[in-house]
Amino acid sequence: MDKLIDMHNHTTFSDGELTPMELIEYAYNNNVGIMAITDHDTLNGVLNIDRNNPILNNITVYNGIELSVKRNKGTMHILGYDIDINDSTLTGKMNQLRDNSINYIISMLHQIKVDYGIKFTYEDLNKLFNANHNLGRPDIAKLCIKYGYATSIDEAFKKYLIPAKDKIRDALKGLTYYECLELITGANGIPVLAHPKSLELSEKEFLILLKDMINHGLRGIEVYHSSHTKEEMEYYLEIANMYNLLISGGSDYHGPLVKPDVKIGTGVNNNLKIKQLSLVDELKKRH
């Protein structure tokens, strides 16, 4: 049975549910042979891989990161692969982003309290702010479930967290895509545009943006993603080939609570099962 490739996964160091080593073992047990750990705005997931663990003789794990870009609409994430995890500019910026994520969560908690009267106990908030991972909206969604404001992460997002984000968007500090591309290339990594569908752009807007990103160092595009339809994957593949971009793909696995429909290696309803990627071919050349 051919092993699968999954280049987009999250651990407990961002908003995933498994520790780095649990995730690697889980991937191995689910027929994944090549993977990357790509936590949001932090290198801590990659830094906590036990490189002496014998399981790494059976599965290839690449260093990765997923950087969040400040946008006026939609969501933009840029994946960085095979980055130098000791690069001082990158690590310095990640520490800054951790502080930003705390301020973001404070703003979000204030907004949902004002709009919906949602409040949590001091103990829960204290535990939240002392967590050892970058804070994100799933953390608030889990508290919404605990207190009966929602029955699932998805419901908490749709009812409270997406509207709240739209209201506080202007106040958010964040990186531009130029900064993200520079951070990744500066750390000798390969920058890849994650799940382009989430940009919510027309075809014309997307191509204008993509050309600008390529001019500033973008080298690949995540063609295969759990959220993409078959037609969208075909379209992004065509675009990648047209602009000579590296092709990547991954499930964006977080765990059964955060993204219940997404399975590692196979995506949603088996829409992935990736066996070959030009990104991986490029990474193999580098090692």
C-alpha positions as CSV (number, residue, x, y, z in Angstrom):
1,M,0.0,0.0,0.0
2,D,1.5,3.3,-1.0
3,K,2.2,5.7,1.8
4,L,0.4,9.1,1.8
5,I,1.8,12.6,2.0
6,D,0.3,15.2,4.3
7,M,2.1,18.6,4.5
8,H,-0.3,20.5,6.7
9,N,-0.9,19.5,10.3
10,H,-1.4,21.2,13.7
11,T,-0.3,20.2,17.2
12,T,-1.3,21.4,20.7
13,F,1.3,24.2,20.3
14,S,-1.3,26.0,18.1
15,D,-4.9,24.9,17.9
16,G,-4.5,21.1,17.3
17,E,-5.4,18.4,19.8
18,L,-2.3,16.1,19.7
19,T,1.2,16.8,20.9
20,P,3.9,16.7,18.2
21,M,4.9,13.1,19.0
22,E,1.3,11.9,19.3
23,L,0.6,13.5,15.9
24,I,3.6,11.8,14.2
25,E,2.6,8.4,15.7
26,Y,-1.1,9.0,14.6
27,A,0.0,9.9,11.1
28,Y,2.3,6.8,10.9
29,N,-0.6,4.6,12.1
30,N,-2.8,6.1,9.4
31,N,-0.5,5.3,6.5
32,V,1.2,8.7,6.2
33,G,4.9,8.3,5.1
34,I,5.8,12.0,4.7
35,M,4.4,14.9,6.7
36,A,5.0,18.4,8.0
37,I,4.1,20.0,11.3
38,T,2.8,23.5,10.5
39,D,1.6,25.2,13.7
40,H,0.1,28.7,13.5
41,D,2.7,31.5,14.1
42,T,4.9,29.3,16.3
43,L,7.9,27.0,16.0
44,N,7.3,25.3,19.3
45,G,5.6,22.3,17.7
46,V,8.6,21.6,15.5
47,L,11.0,22.3,18.4
48,N,9.2,19.6,20.5
49,I,9.8,16.8,18.1
50,D,11.9,14.0,19.7
51,R,14.4,13.4,16.9
52,N,15.8,10.3,18.6
53,N,12.4,8.6,18.7
54,P,12.7,5.4,16.5
55,I,9.3,6.1,14.8
56,L,11.2,8.8,12.8
57,N,13.0,5.9,11.0
58,N,9.7,5.1,9.4
59,I,8.1,8.5,8.7
60,T,9.7,11.7,7.3
61,V,8.7,14.8,9.2
62,Y,9.6,18.3,7.8
63,N,9.8,21.5,9.8
64,G,7.0,23.9,9.0
65,I,5.0,26.9,10.1
66,E,1.8,28.6,9.1
67,L,1.9,32.4,9.3
68,S,-1.2,34.4,9.5
69,V,-1.5,37.5,7.3
70,K,-3.6,40.6,8.2
71,R,-6.3,41.1,5.6
72,N,-9.4,43.2,5.1
73,K,-11.4,40.3,4.0
74,G,-11.1,36.5,3.8
75,T,-8.2,34.6,5.4
76,M,-4.7,34.4,4.2
77,H,-2.1,31.9,5.6
78,I,1.4,31.3,4.2
79,L,3.1,28.0,4.9
80,G,6.9,27.9,5.3
81,Y,8.7,24.6,4.8
82,D,12.1,23.4,5.8
83,I,12.8,26.6,7.7
84,D,15.9,27.2,9.9
85,I,14.2,26.9,13.3
86,N,17.2,28.8,14.9
87,D,16.9,31.9,12.6
88,S,17.0,34.8,15.1
89,T,14.7,37.1,13.0
90,L,12.0,34.4,12.7
91,T,12.2,33.4,16.4
92,G,12.1,37.1,17.5
93,K,9.0,37.7,15.3
94,M,7.3,34.6,16.7
95,N,7.7,35.8,20.3
96,Q,6.1,39.1,19.2
97,L,3.2,37.2,17.6
98,R,2.6,35.3,20.8
99,D,2.0,38.7,22.6
100,N,-0.2,39.8,19.7
101,S,-2.3,36.6,20.0
102,I,-2.9,37.3,23.7
103,N,-4.1,40.9,22.8
104,Y,-6.3,39.4,20.0
105,I,-8.0,37.0,22.4
106,I,-8.6,39.8,25.0
107,S,-10.3,41.9,22.3
108,M,-12.3,38.9,21.1
109,L,-13.5,38.1,24.7
110,H,-14.5,41.7,25.2
111,Q,-16.4,41.7,21.9
112,I,-18.5,38.6,22.6
113,K,-19.2,39.8,26.1
114,V,-20.6,43.1,24.7
115,D,-22.5,41.5,21.8
116,Y,-23.8,38.3,23.4
117,G,-23.2,38.6,27.1
118,I,-20.8,35.7,27.0
119,K,-18.6,35.5,30.1
120,F,-16.2,32.9,31.6
121,T,-14.8,32.4,35.1
122,Y,-11.6,34.0,36.2
123,E,-10.1,30.5,36.7
124,D,-10.8,29.5,33.1
125,L,-9.4,32.7,31.7
126,N,-6.3,32.4,34.0
127,K,-5.8,28.9,32.7
128,L,-6.3,30.1,29.1
129,F,-3.7,32.9,29.3
130,N,-1.1,30.6,30.9
131,A,-1.5,27.9,28.3
132,N,1.8,26.8,26.5
133,H,0.5,27.5,23.0
134,N,-0.4,30.4,20.8
135,L,-4.0,31.3,21.6
136,G,-6.6,31.3,18.9
137,R,-10.4,31.4,18.4
138,P,-10.7,27.6,18.9
139,D,-9.7,28.2,22.6
140,I,-12.7,30.5,23.1
141,A,-14.9,28.1,21.1
142,K,-14.0,25.3,23.6
143,L,-15.0,27.5,26.5
144,C,-18.3,28.4,24.7
145,I,-19.0,24.6,24.5
146,K,-18.1,24.2,28.2
147,Y,-20.5,26.9,29.3
148,G,-23.4,25.8,27.0
149,Y,-23.2,28.7,24.6
150,A,-22.6,26.3,21.7
151,T,-22.6,22.6,21.1
152,S,-19.6,22.5,18.7
153,I,-16.6,24.5,17.6
154,D,-18.3,25.1,14.3
155,E,-21.4,26.5,15.9
156,A,-19.3,28.8,18.2
157,F,-17.5,30.2,15.2
158,K,-20.6,30.8,13.1
159,K,-22.7,32.3,16.0
160,Y,-20.1,34.4,17.8
161,L,-16.5,34.3,16.7
162,I,-16.7,35.1,13.0
163,P,-19.0,38.1,13.6
164,A,-16.7,39.2,16.4
165,K,-13.6,38.9,14.3
166,D,-15.1,41.1,11.6
167,K,-15.8,43.8,14.2
168,I,-12.3,43.8,15.7
169,R,-10.4,43.2,12.4
170,D,-9.2,46.8,12.1
171,A,-7.7,46.8,15.6
172,L,-5.7,43.6,15.0
173,K,-1.9,43.8,14.6
174,G,-0.6,41.4,12.0
175,L,1.9,40.7,9.4
176,T,1.6,41.7,5.7
177,Y,2.2,39.0,3.2
178,Y,5.5,40.7,2.2
179,E,6.7,40.3,5.8
180,C,5.6,36.6,5.9
181,L,7.4,35.8,2.7
182,E,10.5,37.6,3.8
183,L,10.6,35.8,7.2
184,I,10.3,32.4,5.5
185,T,12.8,33.0,2.7
186,G,15.1,34.7,5.3
187,A,15.1,31.5,7.3
188,N,16.0,29.5,4.2
189,G,12.4,28.1,3.9
190,I,10.1,27.6,1.0
191,P,6.9,29.8,1.2
192,V,3.7,28.3,0.0
193,L,0.2,29.9,-0.2
194,A,-2.1,27.9,2.0
195,H,-5.7,27.0,0.9
196,P,-6.2,29.8,-1.6
197,K,-10.0,29.3,-1.5
198,S,-10.1,31.0,1.9
199,L,-8.9,34.3,0.4
200,E,-12.5,34.8,-0.9
201,L,-11.3,36.6,-4.1
202,S,-12.5,36.6,-7.6
203,E,-10.3,34.9,-10.2
204,K,-9.0,38.2,-11.4
205,E,-8.2,39.5,-7.9
206,F,-6.6,36.2,-7.1
207,L,-4.3,36.3,-10.1
208,I,-3.2,39.9,-9.5
209,L,-2.4,39.0,-5.8
210,L,-0.6,35.8,-6.8
211,K,1.7,37.5,-9.3
212,D,2.6,40.1,-6.7
213,M,3.4,37.3,-4.2
214,I,5.5,35.5,-6.7
215,N,7.5,38.7,-7.3
216,H,8.1,38.8,-3.5
217,G,9.3,35.2,-3.1
218,L,6.3,32.9,-3.1
219,R,7.4,29.5,-4.4
220,G,4.4,27.2,-4.1
221,I,0.6,26.8,-3.7
222,E,-1.4,24.4,-1.7
223,V,-3.4,22.8,-4.5
224,Y,-4.8,19.9,-2.5
225,H,-6.6,20.8,0.7
226,S,-9.5,19.3,2.7
227,S,-11.7,22.4,1.9
228,H,-11.1,22.3,-1.8
229,T,-13.6,20.7,-4.2
230,K,-12.2,18.5,-7.0
231,E,-12.9,21.3,-9.5
232,E,-11.0,23.8,-7.3
233,M,-8.0,21.5,-7.0
234,E,-7.9,21.2,-10.8
235,Y,-8.1,25.0,-11.1
236,Y,-5.2,25.5,-8.6
237,L,-3.2,22.8,-10.3
238,E,-3.6,24.6,-13.6
239,I,-2.5,27.9,-12.0
240,A,0.5,26.3,-10.3
241,N,1.7,24.8,-13.6
242,M,1.0,28.1,-15.4
243,Y,3.2,30.1,-13.0
244,N,5.8,27.3,-12.4
245,L,4.9,27.0,-8.7
246,L,5.7,24.1,-6.5
247,I,2.6,22.0,-5.7
248,S,1.7,21.2,-2.1
249,G,-1.2,19.7,-0.3
250,G,-2.4,18.6,3.1
251,S,-5.3,17.8,5.3
252,D,-5.0,20.7,7.7
253,Y,-5.5,18.2,10.5
254,H,-6.3,19.6,13.9
255,G,-8.2,16.7,15.6
256,P,-11.7,15.4,16.0
257,L,-13.0,18.3,18.2
258,V,-11.7,21.3,16.2
259,K,-12.2,19.9,12.7
260,P,-14.3,16.7,13.1
261,D,-14.7,16.1,9.3
262,V,-10.9,16.3,8.6
263,K,-8.9,13.0,8.7
264,I,-5.1,13.0,8.6
265,G,-3.8,11.9,5.2
266,T,-7.2,11.6,3.5
267,G,-9.0,15.0,4.2
268,V,-12.8,15.2,4.0
269,N,-14.6,12.2,2.6
270,N,-11.3,10.9,1.2
271,N,-10.8,13.9,-1.0
272,L,-7.0,13.9,-0.7
273,K,-4.8,10.7,-0.6
274,I,-1.7,12.5,-2.0
275,K,1.0,10.2,-3.2
276,Q,3.4,12.8,-4.9
277,L,4.1,16.5,-4.7
278,S,6.7,18.7,-6.4
279,L,7.2,20.4,-3.1
280,V,8.3,17.1,-1.5
281,D,10.6,16.4,-4.5
282,E,12.2,19.9,-3.9
283,L,12.6,19.2,-0.2
284,K,14.2,15.8,-0.9
285,K,16.8,17.6,-3.0
286,R,17.7,19.8,-0.1
287,H,18.4,16.9,2.3
